[in-house]
Amino acid sequence: MRVSPDERVMAWLGALGTAGAIATIVIAELGYGIERIRPAERAPRLAKVLAELVRLYGGRIHSFDLESA
């Protein structure tokens, strides 16, 4: 979500391809952090990045429930 992400991290994510997934709790934590940022700061850009992340991971977002915990 950084303006200039680490190239090694991006390469690792790229190598995962469609094997990568994300949990709902990660989305919730990112959303919570974005809400706590004052609107004039990075919040609008980060909200767009989060929406894109959700779009990209679409069918690979897994519920974090009691069994997962």
C-alpha positions, 0 to 999 in steps of 0.5 A, spaced: 500 500 500 506 504 499 507 509 494 513 506 492 513 498 494 519 494 496 521 491 489 522 484 493 515 484 496 512 486 489 516 480 486 514 475 491 507 477 490 507 476 483 510 469 483 504 467 488 500 469 482 493 466 483 496 462 489 495 468 493 489 469 498 487 474 503 483 473 510 477 477 511 480 480 518 486 483 514 481 487 510 478 489 516 484 491 519 486 495 513 479 498 513 480 500 520 487 503 520 484 507 514 478 510 517 483 512 523 487 517 518 485 524 518 481 525 511 486 530 508 492 525 509 493 518 505 486 516 507 483 517 500 489 514 496 489 508 501 481 506 501 482 506 493 488 501 494 484 497 499 478 497 494 483 494 488 486 489 493 479 486 494 477 486 487 484 483 485 483 477 490 475 477 489 474 469 489 480 468 494 478 472 500 477 467 506 473 468 512 476 468 518 472 465 523 472 461 530 475 455 526 480 459 523 482 462 529 
